[in-house]
Amino acid sequence: MCQLLPSFLTRPEAELGTTQQFMVSAVCLLLEVGAIPSRRAGYTCNDPALSFPHVGDTFSISLVAVITVVVPYVVVWIVESCLHREDEYTLKKNKFIISAKTAAIIYRDYIYGAVVNLAILEVVKCVVGSPRPTFFDLCQPDNARTCNGSQWVSSYKCTSTKYSRYLQIDSSRSFPSAHASLSVYCGLFVAWYLQRRAFSWRSRSVLAVPLLQVLSLVYSAVCSLSRLTDHRHHWWDVLVGGCMGVLSVLYTTLVLCKNFSQPAVVSSSDISSSDGNNHQSVRRLLSSEPHVVVP
């Protein structure tokens, strides 16, 4: 099976061990829940940019996580199943199993890029410690009511009883936007993959692929912009998060996946004409062989 796969799917340098993935994910989780101490930047007293009420998330982090993890693999599996061609090595095997294995190897590179992206995001969030637009509502710092004018407050303690400890910690992790970064990474990866592997002018599904690409890009844009309308991030948080997503998808597609350099998509008519040409070439070779006269 490995001999039948493109070389970029079997290279050892793209492999990320389960242990390393678990360790990086564990560190990200510890940073996210506040088990590992992180920096909290100060704030300006009575800053209107930090005084918005907390109204929740249009796209919850759980929904973004499910879309980021599940959707790309389903898309890749479906496309690879459609592109699968049976031969003497795989004729007796289920094509969905074979294509699932091929999709899993592509998906491995995708997850690697997502883990790298998420790790950088969490580290930057904890190092910067920027307050969210809903900072005063979520945290309710102890000295917010006693400070005067535009006084800078560098040390404070959250006293909110309305929100959980996680949201109080999260109130100082605005920069950059993880929602924007992950949604841009996922949407661009799916659109790029479909362009390289599934798009063909001769295919009957020529309109279906652009539609899926548009949906992927719309998801990235809407999820990112919802962070502004929900007042969960400042505009520069979303901008930097989106740029991180773009850089991550460039690294994944160009460096890890080698720009999906599998054989080009060929329509059934092309295959038929190619087979006919091959049969004619074989017949010409046979007819041109010298005849040996046996005495």
Backbone as CSV, one residue per row, in Angstrom:
resi,resn,N_x,N_y,N_z,CA_x,CA_y,CA_z,C_x,C_y,C_z
1,MET,0.834,-1.210,0.000,0.000,0.000,0.000,0.861,1.250,0.000
2,CYS,1.924,1.250,0.816,2.781,2.435,0.898,3.443,2.734,-0.430
3,GLN,3.716,1.690,-1.212,4.367,1.917,-2.499,3.419,2.594,-3.489
4,LEU,2.117,2.450,-3.262,1.154,3.035,-4.184,0.844,4.477,-3.852
5,LEU,1.227,4.945,-2.655,0.931,6.306,-2.237,1.975,7.265,-2.766
6,PRO,1.589,8.539,-2.971,2.570,9.550,-3.350,3.633,9.689,-2.278
7,SER,4.813,10.124,-2.685,5.940,10.159,-1.761,5.717,11.099,-0.597
8,PHE,4.959,12.187,-0.818,4.793,13.137,0.275,3.916,12.571,1.394
9,LEU,3.166,11.468,1.106,2.327,10.867,2.123,3.077,9.884,2.999
10,THR,4.244,9.465,2.592,4.970,8.439,3.336,6.280,8.929,3.905
11,ARG,6.583,10.229,3.812,7.867,10.711,4.297,7.889,10.679,5.823
12,PRO,8.984,10.277,6.430,9.046,10.157,7.881,9.122,11.481,8.591
13,GLU,9.646,12.549,7.962,9.819,13.804,8.678,8.506,14.483,8.982
14,ALA,7.390,14.072,8.347,6.093,14.690,8.625,5.383,14.043,9.801
15,GLU,5.922,12.952,10.323,5.251,12.221,11.388,5.404,12.940,12.714
16,LEU,4.305,13.040,13.439,4.317,13.598,14.781,3.831,12.515,15.709
17,GLY,4.699,12.050,16.629,4.359,10.963,17.520,3.176,11.301,18.407
18,THR,2.477,10.245,18.808,1.328,10.430,19.686,1.733,11.056,21.005
19,THR,2.909,10.685,21.506,3.378,11.237,22.775,3.599,12.732,22.685
20,GLN,4.237,13.194,21.597,4.473,14.623,21.438,3.166,15.391,21.297
21,GLN,2.222,14.838,20.532,0.939,15.496,20.386,0.233,15.608,21.730
22,PHE,0.283,14.545,22.504,-0.375,14.560,23.803,0.270,15.581,24.728
23,MET,1.587,15.670,24.709,2.277,16.610,25.580,1.950,18.054,25.218
24,VAL,1.984,18.364,23.922,1.665,19.731,23.488,0.221,20.067,23.817
25,SER,-0.695,19.122,23.573,-2.107,19.358,23.874,-2.328,19.545,25.371
26,ALA,-1.596,18.779,26.182,-1.733,18.901,27.627,-1.260,20.264,28.117
27,VAL,-0.145,20.739,27.560,0.366,22.065,27.946,-0.633,23.156,27.540
28,CYS,-1.201,23.042,26.326,-2.196,24.017,25.877,-3.416,24.016,26.791
29,LEU,-3.835,22.823,27.213,-4.993,22.725,28.099,-4.704,23.352,29.457
30,LEU,-3.514,23.102,29.996,-3.133,23.682,31.284,-3.065,25.206,31.212
31,LEU,-2.556,25.714,30.102,-2.526,27.169,29.921,-3.934,27.736,29.793
32,GLU,-4.801,27.004,29.092,-6.155,27.492,28.843,-6.962,27.593,30.135
33,VAL,-6.841,26.604,31.013,-7.638,26.600,32.245,-6.976,27.366,33.373
34,GLY,-5.765,27.879,33.142,-5.100,28.681,34.155,-4.293,27.898,35.155
35,ALA,-4.081,26.588,34.897,-3.267,25.791,35.819,-1.816,26.250,35.804
36,ILE,-1.352,26.745,34.661,-0.024,27.334,34.555,-0.188,28.855,34.620
37,PRO,0.460,29.522,35.573,0.274,30.978,35.718,0.649,31.724,34.445
38,SER,-0.111,32.759,34.151,0.136,33.581,32.969,0.088,35.059,33.361
39,ARG,0.605,35.885,32.479,0.668,37.320,32.751,-0.693,37.976,32.561
40,ARG,-0.969,38.986,33.394,-2.175,39.785,33.250,-1.757,41.245,33.095
41,ALA,-2.030,41.789,31.924,-1.685,43.180,31.689,-2.622,44.088,32.479
42,GLY,-2.183,45.306,32.723,-3.014,46.259,33.442,-4.108,46.844,32.565
43,TYR,-4.829,47.794,33.124,-5.919,48.420,32.387,-6.018,49.886,32.775
44,THR,-6.687,50.647,31.920,-6.947,52.058,32.188,-8.297,52.195,32.865
45,CYS,-8.333,52.924,33.921,-9.571,53.093,34.686,-10.664,53.694,33.811
46,ASN,-11.850,53.108,33.892,-13.026,53.583,33.150,-12.822,53.554,31.629
47,ASP,-12.013,52.641,31.169,-11.768,52.525,29.726,-13.037,52.030,29.038
48,PRO,-13.642,52.818,28.146,-14.882,52.368,27.483,-14.677,51.164,26.574
49,ALA,-13.452,50.955,26.088,-13.193,49.812,25.211,-13.233,48.487,25.966
50,LEU,-13.227,48.527,27.302,-13.262,47.322,28.118,-14.560,47.198,28.902
51,SER,-15.553,48.001,28.566,-16.774,48.099,29.371,-17.995,47.453,28.733
52,PHE,-17.821,46.601,27.725,-18.963,45.961,27.080,-19.484,44.808,27.938
53,PRO,-20.786,44.566,27.917,-21.334,43.425,28.675,-21.034,42.101,27.984
54,HIS,-20.896,41.060,28.772,-20.633,39.735,28.226,-21.946,39.105,27.781
55,VAL,-22.046,38.792,26.492,-23.280,38.221,25.929,-23.076,36.805,25.398
56,GLY,-21.908,36.229,25.602,-21.643,34.879,25.117,-21.011,34.876,23.736
57,ASP,-20.947,33.694,23.137,-20.279,33.499,21.857,-21.265,33.003,20.810
58,THR,-21.245,33.622,19.649,-22.032,33.110,18.527,-21.525,31.734,18.113
59,PHE,-20.206,31.596,18.024,-19.549,30.307,17.768,-18.801,29.921,19.040
60,SER,-19.313,28.941,19.752,-18.637,28.507,20.968,-17.312,27.841,20.612
61,ILE,-16.404,27.806,21.578,-15.108,27.184,21.324,-15.264,25.690,21.059
62,SER,-16.300,25.075,21.660,-16.552,23.652,21.403,-16.963,23.418,19.958
63,LEU,-17.822,24.301,19.430,-18.257,24.172,18.035,-17.092,24.380,17.081
64,VAL,-16.267,25.384,17.354,-15.100,25.637,16.506,-14.152,24.441,16.551
65,ALA,-13.975,23.844,17.722,-13.094,22.682,17.850,-13.613,21.498,17.045
66,VAL,-14.930,21.256,17.114,-15.521,20.136,16.367,-15.367,20.356,14.864
67,ILE,-15.659,21.564,14.396,-15.518,21.857,12.968,-14.067,21.713,12.532
68,THR,-13.144,22.233,13.332,-11.723,22.180,12.983,-11.216,20.750,12.900
69,VAL,-11.715,19.887,13.780,-11.201,18.514,13.857,-11.923,17.577,12.891
70,VAL,-13.231,17.706,12.768,-14.027,16.704,12.049,-14.172,17.019,10.564
71,VAL,-14.563,18.246,10.232,-14.938,18.584,8.853,-13.814,18.312,7.843
72,PRO,-12.563,18.746,8.085,-11.519,18.495,7.083,-11.323,17.017,6.768
73,TYR,-11.370,16.157,7.787,-11.167,14.738,7.504,-12.311,14.173,6.663
74,VAL,-13.541,14.570,6.980,-14.688,14.087,6.200,-14.566,14.521,4.744
75,VAL,-14.182,15.778,4.516,-14.029,16.283,3.150,-12.927,15.534,2.417
76,VAL,-11.783,15.366,3.061,-10.660,14.668,2.421,-11.029,13.220,2.128
77,TRP,-11.709,12.569,3.047,-12.093,11.164,2.849,-13.037,11.027,1.651
78,ILE,-14.022,11.908,1.560,-14.968,11.838,0.447,-14.258,12.065,-0.887
79,VAL,-13.398,13.071,-0.932,-12.686,13.367,-2.183,-11.773,12.221,-2.570
80,GLU,-11.009,11.691,-1.630,-10.102,10.584,-1.943,-10.866,9.334,-2.349
81,SER,-12.070,9.136,-1.796,-12.896,7.995,-2.218,-13.345,8.159,-3.659
82,CYS,-13.689,9.392,-4.043,-14.108,9.635,-5.426,-12.944,9.486,-6.404
83,LEU,-11.737,9.819,-5.954,-10.566,9.743,-6.826,-9.945,8.356,-6.852
84,HIS,-10.386,7.485,-5.952,-9.767,6.161,-5.836,-10.014,5.351,-7.097
85,ARG,-8.953,4.697,-7.572,-9.041,3.826,-8.742,-8.542,2.447,-8.353
86,GLU,-9.344,1.463,-8.621,-8.970,0.101,-8.264,-7.917,-0.432,-9.230
87,ASP,-7.002,-1.217,-8.674,-5.999,-1.876,-9.487,-5.797,-3.277,-8.932
88,GLU,-4.783,-3.967,-9.446,-4.588,-5.346,-9.041,-4.183,-5.482,-7.582
89,TYR,-3.691,-4.394,-6.985,-3.288,-4.446,-5.593,-4.451,-4.165,-4.639
90,THR,-5.399,-3.348,-5.068,-6.478,-2.932,-4.176,-7.847,-3.400,-4.647
91,LEU,-7.897,-4.243,-5.668,-9.167,-4.648,-6.246,-10.031,-5.397,-5.246
92,LYS,-9.394,-6.215,-4.407,-10.133,-7.031,-3.468,-10.382,-6.319,-2.138
93,LYS,-9.934,-5.089,-1.998,-10.109,-4.344,-0.760,-11.190,-3.281,-0.936
94,ASN,-11.797,-2.927,0.161,-12.829,-1.898,0.134,-12.192,-0.553,-0.160
95,LYS,-12.710,0.132,-1.177,-12.091,1.392,-1.574,-12.255,2.464,-0.504
96,PHE,-13.298,2.347,0.326,-13.479,3.319,1.392,-12.423,3.146,2.482
97,ILE,-12.000,1.924,2.709,-10.935,1.678,3.686,-9.605,2.204,3.161
98,ILE,-9.333,1.947,1.889,-8.091,2.418,1.288,-8.047,3.940,1.274
99,SER,-9.146,4.566,0.846,-9.176,6.028,0.802,-9.155,6.633,2.196
100,ALA,-9.709,5.920,3.187,-9.666,6.414,4.566,-8.231,6.459,5.072
101,LYS,-7.436,5.484,4.686,-6.027,5.471,5.097,-5.261,6.611,4.412
102,THR,-5.533,6.816,3.137,-4.890,7.924,2.428,-5.288,9.267,3.033
103,ALA,-6.595,9.407,3.323,-7.074,10.644,3.943,-6.458,10.851,5.315
104,ALA,-6.236,9.768,6.055,-5.666,9.879,7.393,-4.240,10.412,7.353
105,ILE,-3.495,10.057,6.309,-2.121,10.532,6.209,-2.099,12.027,5.882
106,ILE,-3.000,12.474,5.010,-3.124,13.916,4.741,-3.603,14.643,5.989
107,TYR,-4.553,14.021,6.666,-5.118,14.614,7.878,-4.074,14.740,8.985
108,ARG,-3.125,13.828,9.008,-2.046,13.889,9.997,-1.259,15.188,9.863
109,ASP,-0.950,15.590,8.648,-0.247,16.853,8.438,-1.115,18.042,8.849
110,TYR,-2.406,17.942,8.558,-3.328,19.013,8.936,-3.359,19.189,10.458
111,ILE,-3.463,18.084,11.181,-3.502,18.149,12.646,-2.181,18.669,13.193
112,TYR,-1.083,18.280,12.580,0.216,18.788,13.009,0.243,20.316,12.937
113,GLY,-0.201,20.866,11.806,-0.242,22.316,11.667,-1.190,22.966,12.653
114,ALA,-2.327,22.325,12.925,-3.287,22.871,13.882,-2.717,22.894,15.293
115,VAL,-1.984,21.838,15.664,-1.383,21.785,17.002,-0.317,22.865,17.153
116,VAL,0.502,23.046,16.122,1.517,24.105,16.161,0.859,25.469,16.285
117,ASN,-0.191,25.693,15.498,-0.913,26.957,15.541,-1.495,27.210,16.931
118,LEU,-2.138,26.190,17.500,-2.776,26.338,18.804,-1.747,26.571,19.903
119,ALA,-0.612,25.889,19.825,0.427,26.070,20.839,0.963,27.501,20.837
120,ILE,1.208,28.036,19.640,1.695,29.419,19.540,0.643,30.392,20.063
121,LEU,-0.625,30.136,19.727,-1.709,30.991,20.196,-1.758,31.055,21.709
122,GLU,-1.711,29.896,22.362,-1.835,29.853,23.814,-0.651,30.543,24.492
123,VAL,0.540,30.339,23.948,1.720,30.973,24.539,1.623,32.498,24.423
124,VAL,1.243,32.981,23.236,1.134,34.429,23.041,0.050,35.014,23.937
125,LYS,-1.094,34.337,24.046,-2.170,34.808,24.904,-1.696,34.970,26.345
126,CYS,-0.967,33.978,26.834,-0.536,33.994,28.235,0.604,34.985,28.465
127,VAL,1.425,35.239,27.461,2.532,36.186,27.620,2.031,37.621,27.546
128,VAL,1.093,37.903,26.628,0.589,39.268,26.456,-0.398,39.630,27.562
129,GLY,-1.375,38.761,27.809,-2.347,39.014,28.869,-3.217,40.222,28.633
130,SER,-3.662,40.439,27.406,-4.456,41.617,27.057,-5.898,41.461,27.516
131,PRO,-6.487,42.496,28.144,-7.890,42.410,28.592,-8.867,42.453,27.424
132,ARG,-9.967,41.721,27.552,-10.999,41.677,26.526,-11.899,42.912,26.601
133,PRO,-12.689,43.146,25.546,-13.659,44.248,25.609,-14.684,44.083,26.732
134,THR,-14.892,42.847,27.208,-15.828,42.584,28.311,-15.094,42.418,29.641
135,PHE,-13.922,42.989,29.759,-13.060,42.769,30.922,-13.740,43.184,32.227
136,PHE,-14.305,44.373,32.276,-14.897,44.860,33.522,-16.082,44.000,33.953
137,ASP,-16.874,43.537,32.990,-18.041,42.716,33.324,-17.621,41.331,33.808
138,LEU,-16.617,40.734,33.163,-16.198,39.382,33.519,-15.375,39.345,34.806
139,CYS,-14.476,40.278,34.942,-13.521,40.249,36.055,-14.013,41.035,37.269
140,GLN,-14.588,42.203,37.035,-14.949,43.122,38.110,-13.763,43.326,39.066
141,PRO,-12.690,43.943,38.561,-11.495,44.141,39.396,-11.810,44.934,40.661
142,ASP,-11.101,44.599,41.742,-11.406,45.166,43.049,-11.180,46.666,43.135
143,ASN,-10.251,47.189,42.355,-9.948,48.619,42.441,-10.514,49.421,41.279
144,ALA,-11.451,48.855,40.505,-12.008,49.562,39.353,-12.889,50.724,39.779
145,ARG,-13.584,50.591,40.916,-14.514,51.636,41.347,-13.818,52.760,42.120
146,THR,-12.631,52.493,42.611,-11.940,53.499,43.421,-10.901,54.286,42.641
147,CYS,-10.536,53.814,41.439,-9.529,54.545,40.664,-10.157,55.791,40.062
148,ASN,-9.325,56.761,39.744,-9.795,58.064,39.281,-9.414,58.312,37.823
149,GLY,-10.377,58.880,37.076,-10.107,59.313,35.720,-9.565,58.215,34.838
150,SER,-8.424,58.517,34.185,-7.779,57.561,33.287,-6.522,56.969,33.925
151,GLN,-6.586,56.737,35.200,-5.451,56.167,35.932,-5.138,54.759,35.439
152,TRP,-3.829,54.469,35.342,-3.395,53.133,34.914,-3.299,52.216,36.125
153,VAL,-3.927,51.058,36.047,-3.936,50.078,37.132,-3.163,48.853,36.668
154,SER,-2.098,48.555,37.363,-1.239,47.433,36.962,-1.461,46.181,37.796
155,SER,-2.018,46.309,38.969,-2.235,45.163,39.854,-3.683,45.158,40.324
156,TYR,-4.333,44.034,40.212,-5.743,43.951,40.594,-6.110,42.498,40.885
157,LYS,-7.320,42.322,41.405,-7.840,40.991,41.698,-9.292,40.941,41.250
158,CYS,-9.655,39.885,40.533,-11.030,39.734,40.068,-11.940,39.367,41.242
159,THR,-13.067,40.031,41.326,-14.007,39.804,42.431,-15.384,39.376,41.946
160,SER,-15.521,39.025,40.684,-16.824,38.688,40.122,-17.379,37.410,40.750
161,THR,-18.641,37.447,41.091,-19.361,36.259,41.567,-20.381,35.786,40.531
162,LYS,-20.512,36.535,39.460,-21.485,36.223,38.417,-20.955,35.200,37.427
163,TYR,-19.642,35.217,37.188,-19.031,34.349,36.187,-18.032,33.400,36.825
164,SER,-17.764,32.309,36.120,-16.871,31.265,36.628,-15.428,31.750,36.677
165,ARG,-14.611,30.991,37.389,-13.188,31.334,37.495,-12.523,31.279,36.131
166,TYR,-12.942,30.335,35.284,-12.363,30.243,33.950,-12.599,31.511,33.153
167,LEU,-13.830,32.052,33.185,-14.126,33.272,32.441,-13.387,34.475,33.025
168,GLN,-13.171,34.463,34.334,-12.401,35.544,34.934,-10.953,35.514,34.461
169,ILE,-10.374,34.309,34.377,-9.012,34.181,33.857,-8.980,34.535,32.377
170,ASP,-10.006,34.087,31.671,-10.078,34.324,30.222,-10.293,35.794,29.879
171,SER,-10.725,36.604,30.843,-10.966,38.025,30.582,-9.688,38.769,30.246
172,SER,-8.538,38.192,30.537,-7.242,38.823,30.240,-6.486,38.085,29.151
173,ARG,-7.220,37.440,28.246,-6.577,36.692,27.164,-7.235,37.033,25.835
174,SER,-7.207,38.294,25.505,-7.875,38.745,24.297,-7.003,38.631,23.058
175,PHE,-5.691,38.794,23.205,-4.791,38.845,22.051,-3.946,37.578,21.975
176,PRO,-3.941,36.923,20.785,-4.774,37.119,19.589,-6.036,36.266,19.666
177,SER,-6.869,36.330,18.637,-8.125,35.589,18.630,-7.899,34.158,18.154
178,ALA,-8.166,33.195,19.038,-8.037,31.788,18.665,-9.150,31.368,17.709
179,HIS,-10.354,31.913,17.901,-11.453,31.604,16.987,-11.098,31.998,15.555
180,ALA,-10.566,33.207,15.397,-10.210,33.680,14.059,-9.103,32.822,13.456
181,SER,-8.106,32.510,14.255,-6.975,31.743,13.743,-7.386,30.338,13.318
182,LEU,-8.136,29.634,14.162,-8.521,28.258,13.856,-9.525,28.196,12.711
183,SER,-10.475,29.150,12.673,-11.462,29.124,11.594,-10.823,29.445,10.245
184,VAL,-9.898,30.398,10.225,-9.183,30.715,8.983,-8.314,29.541,8.557
185,TYR,-7.644,28.920,9.506,-6.802,27.760,9.197,-7.633,26.629,8.596
186,CYS,-8.760,26.308,9.228,-9.612,25.219,8.751,-10.235,25.548,7.397
187,GLY,-10.812,26.743,7.264,-11.487,27.112,6.027,-10.555,27.179,4.835
188,LEU,-9.389,27.797,5.016,-8.437,27.904,3.914,-7.861,26.553,3.538
189,PHE,-7.625,25.691,4.528,-7.095,24.359,4.222,-8.076,23.578,3.358
190,VAL,-9.351,23.577,3.739,-10.356,22.838,2.973,-10.490,23.410,1.559
191,ALA,-10.542,24.749,1.443,-10.669,25.367,0.122,-9.451,25.069,-0.746
192,TRP,-8.269,25.123,-0.167,-7.030,24.855,-0.909,-6.982,23.395,-1.353
193,TYR,-7.325,22.487,-0.445,-7.310,21.066,-0.782,-8.280,20.771,-1.926
194,LEU,-9.489,21.322,-1.850,-10.470,21.080,-2.908,-9.992,21.612,-4.250
195,GLN,-9.317,22.759,-4.244,-8.812,23.328,-5.488,-7.752,22.428,-6.115
196,ARG,-6.890,21.871,-5.301,-5.792,21.063,-5.812,-6.195,19.634,-6.149
197,ARG,-7.178,19.082,-5.436,-7.473,17.662,-5.598,-8.831,17.361,-6.228
198,ALA,-9.781,18.275,-6.096,-11.144,17.930,-6.516,-11.651,18.750,-7.686
199,PHE,-10.985,19.857,-8.004,-11.531,20.725,-9.054,-11.095,20.255,-10.432
200,SER,-12.049,20.136,-11.335,-11.783,19.787,-12.728,-12.912,20.338,-13.587
201,TRP,-12.545,21.046,-14.670,-13.560,21.626,-15.546,-14.389,20.546,-16.242
202,ARG,-13.837,19.357,-16.403,-14.534,18.287,-17.109,-15.396,17.439,-16.184
203,SER,-15.306,17.694,-14.903,-16.078,16.895,-13.957,-17.520,17.380,-13.899
204,ARG,-18.433,16.448,-13.648,-19.835,16.817,-13.517,-20.095,17.608,-12.249
205,SER,-19.189,17.517,-11.292,-19.339,18.242,-10.022,-18.544,19.547,-10.033
206,VAL,-18.378,20.143,-11.220,-17.549,21.334,-11.338,-18.122,22.499,-10.532
207,LEU,-19.444,22.540,-10.337,-20.050,23.622,-9.558,-20.101,23.296,-8.069
208,ALA,-20.039,22.017,-7.720,-20.116,21.633,-6.310,-18.849,22.031,-5.558
209,VAL,-17.710,21.897,-6.198,-16.441,22.215,-5.534,-16.335,23.698,-5.197
210,PRO,-16.602,24.626,-6.148,-16.578,26.046,-5.767,-17.574,26.393,-4.667
211,LEU,-18.724,25.722,-4.659,-19.703,25.979,-3.605,-19.139,25.603,-2.240
212,LEU,-18.489,24.444,-2.148,-17.872,24.033,-0.892,-16.736,24.975,-0.499
213,GLN,-15.998,25.452,-1.482,-14.924,26.405,-1.193,-15.484,27.710,-0.641
214,VAL,-16.563,28.189,-1.245,-17.182,29.430,-0.764,-17.708,29.245,0.661
215,LEU,-18.337,28.109,0.937,-18.832,27.846,2.282,-17.696,27.823,3.293
216,SER,-16.571,27.252,2.915,-15.417,27.203,3.814,-14.905,28.610,4.121
217,LEU,-14.809,29.435,3.093,-14.317,30.801,3.296,-15.326,31.660,4.046
218,VAL,-16.621,31.437,3.783,-17.651,32.177,4.517,-17.607,31.821,5.998
219,TYR,-17.405,30.542,6.295,-17.280,30.138,7.704,-16.118,30.854,8.378
220,SER,-14.981,30.928,7.695,-13.819,31.615,8.264,-14.121,33.081,8.529
221,ALA,-14.768,33.740,7.569,-15.052,35.168,7.715,-16.095,35.431,8.789
222,VAL,-17.185,34.663,8.775,-18.264,34.902,9.737,-17.811,34.603,11.157
223,CYS,-17.092,33.500,11.336,-16.608,33.153,12.675,-15.665,34.225,13.200
224,SER,-14.799,34.744,12.339,-13.852,35.782,12.761,-14.575,37.082,13.098
225,LEU,-15.511,37.505,12.234,-16.217,38.762,12.465,-17.151,38.678,13.663
226,SER,-17.641,37.480,13.977,-18.523,37.342,15.141,-17.800,37.665,16.443
227,ARG,-16.478,37.566,16.438,-15.719,37.916,17.646,-15.764,39.414,17.908
228,LEU,-15.992,40.180,16.853,-16.142,41.634,17.011,-17.572,41.991,17.411
229,THR,-18.544,41.370,16.755,-19.941,41.686,17.073,-20.331,41.197,18.462
230,ASP,-19.687,40.134,18.931,-19.927,39.642,20.296,-19.131,40.413,21.345
231,HIS,-18.280,41.332,20.875,-17.395,42.105,21.768,-16.511,41.192,22.617
232,ARG,-16.034,40.129,21.974,-15.124,39.209,22.665,-13.668,39.526,22.362
233,HIS,-13.428,40.302,21.296,-12.073,40.665,20.914,-12.045,42.071,20.347
234,HIS,-10.877,42.683,20.387,-10.633,43.930,19.669,-10.308,43.597,18.219
235,TRP,-10.420,44.605,17.347,-10.205,44.331,15.927,-8.801,43.850,15.638
236,TRP,-7.806,44.359,16.391,-6.433,43.914,16.137,-6.214,42.473,16.601
237,ASP,-6.983,42.014,17.578,-6.899,40.606,17.988,-7.334,39.687,16.853
238,VAL,-8.447,40.045,16.210,-8.968,39.237,15.107,-8.031,39.297,13.905
239,LEU,-7.482,40.477,13.628,-6.573,40.624,12.487,-5.326,39.768,12.661
240,VAL,-4.709,39.841,13.828,-3.492,39.054,14.074,-3.816,37.563,14.113
241,GLY,-4.942,37.201,14.721,-5.336,35.796,14.740,-5.553,35.248,13.343
242,GLY,-6.220,36.032,12.477,-6.409,35.598,11.095,-5.097,35.449,10.347
243,CYS,-4.160,36.374,10.584,-2.842,36.273,9.942,-2.100,35.029,10.404
244,MET,-2.228,34.700,11.681,-1.601,33.470,12.176,-2.213,32.237,11.518
245,GLY,-3.521,32.275,11.290,-4.163,31.168,10.594,-3.681,31.029,9.162
246,VAL,-3.491,32.168,8.478,-2.992,32.145,7.102,-1.574,31.582,7.057
247,LEU,-0.707,32.036,7.957,0.670,31.542,7.990,0.705,30.045,8.309
248,SER,-0.173,29.614,9.202,-0.209,28.194,9.565,-0.649,27.328,8.391
249,VAL,-1.656,27.793,7.634,-2.126,26.991,6.508,-1.098,26.996,5.376
250,LEU,-0.353,28.083,5.209,0.730,28.097,4.225,1.801,27.087,4.594
251,TYR,2.148,27.039,5.872,3.148,26.070,6.333,2.655,24.640,6.120
252,THR,1.394,24.391,6.441,0.860,23.031,6.324,0.758,22.582,4.876
253,THR,0.199,23.430,4.008,-0.039,23.015,2.629,1.228,22.993,1.787
254,LEU,2.103,23.975,1.965,3.286,24.075,1.114,4.463,23.273,1.638
255,VAL,4.649,23.243,2.945,5.809,22.555,3.521,5.487,21.105,3.850
256,LEU,4.405,20.875,4.583,4.076,19.515,5.007,3.432,18.701,3.891
257,CYS,2.418,19.277,3.238,1.682,18.542,2.208,2.258,18.716,0.804
258,LYS,3.324,19.520,0.675,3.941,19.740,-0.642,2.919,20.175,-1.687
259,ASN,2.015,21.034,-1.262,0.988,21.588,-2.145,0.111,20.506,-2.769
260,PHE,-0.104,19.409,-2.002,-0.968,18.306,-2.452,-0.551,17.831,-3.839
261,SER,0.714,17.487,-3.965,1.274,17.170,-5.285,1.003,15.732,-5.700
262,GLN,-0.257,15.286,-5.586,-0.655,14.001,-6.122,-0.945,14.141,-7.606
263,PRO,-1.166,13.035,-8.301,-1.537,13.123,-9.711,-2.798,13.956,-9.897
264,ALA,-2.882,14.647,-11.023,-4.017,15.540,-11.276,-5.305,14.743,-11.406
265,VAL,-6.413,15.406,-11.124,-7.713,14.785,-11.256,-8.027,14.580,-12.730
266,VAL,-8.412,13.379,-13.093,-8.704,13.053,-14.490,-10.132,12.570,-14.584
267,SER,-10.854,13.059,-15.564,-12.251,12.664,-15.741,-12.328,11.279,-16.351
268,SER,-13.534,10.673,-16.276,-13.716,9.329,-16.813,-13.511,9.293,-18.321
269,SER,-13.890,10.380,-19.013,-13.693,10.417,-20.464,-12.214,10.415,-20.808
270,ASP,-11.413,11.112,-19.984,-9.975,11.111,-20.216,-9.396,9.730,-20.016
271,ILE,-9.916,9.026,-18.983,-9.410,7.679,-18.714,-9.730,6.753,-19.875
272,SER,-10.981,6.863,-20.388,-11.376,5.997,-21.502,-10.519,6.250,-22.728
273,SER,-10.306,7.528,-23.060,-9.500,7.846,-24.232,-8.064,7.422,-24.032
274,SER,-7.584,7.544,-22.791,-6.215,7.128,-22.507,-6.060,5.630,-22.656
275,ASP,-7.074,4.886,-22.161,-7.022,3.426,-22.303,-7.048,3.037,-23.773
276,GLY,-7.869,3.719,-24.579,-7.931,3.407,-25.997,-6.613,3.655,-26.688
277,ASN,-5.965,4.772,-26.353,-4.664,5.072,-26.943,-3.627,4.034,-26.547
278,ASN,-3.706,3.594,-25.276,-2.751,2.580,-24.821,-2.943,1.275,-25.587
279,HIS,-4.224,0.871,-25.782,-4.473,-0.366,-26.535,-3.970,-0.244,-27.975
280,GLN,-4.158,0.922,-28.610,-3.679,1.103,-29.969,-2.158,1.057,-30.018
281,SER,-1.504,1.624,-29.007,-0.038,1.592,-28.985,0.464,0.166,-28.848
282,VAL,-0.225,-0.634,-28.005,0.187,-2.027,-27.839,0.018,-2.791,-29.145
283,ARG,-1.129,-2.542,-29.819,-1.348,-3.251,-31.088,-0.295,-2.873,-32.126
284,ARG,0.122,-1.593,-32.162,1.139,-1.171,-33.118,2.476,-1.831,-32.811
285,LEU,2.799,-1.946,-31.511,4.054,-2.582,-31.155,4.057,-4.051,-31.537
286,LEU,2.904,-4.717,-31.309,2.838,-6.133,-31.643,2.943,-6.354,-33.147
287,SER,2.289,-5.444,-33.907,2.310,-5.609,-35.362,3.671,-5.291,-35.951
288,SER,4.447,-4.474,-35.250,5.754,-4.093,-35.790,6.857,-5.074,-35.404
289,GLU,6.543,-6.091,-34.566,7.566,-7.057,-34.177,7.937,-7.909,-35.392
290,PRO,9.216,-8.266,-35.555,9.624,-9.108,-36.693,9.067,-10.512,-36.574
291,HIS,8.661,-11.067,-37.681,8.096,-12.435,-37.699,9.258,-13.424,-37.812
292,VAL,9.237,-14.384,-36.953,10.279,-15.421,-36.961,9.715,-16.664,-37.640
293,VAL,10.395,-17.087,-38.681,9.946,-18.250,-39.437,10.626,-19.469,-38.841
294,VAL,9.805,-20.429,-38.416,10.343,-21.651,-37.819,10.485,-22.686,-38.926
295,PRO,11.659,-23.182,-39.142,11.851,-24.153,-40.222,11.165,-25.483,-39.903
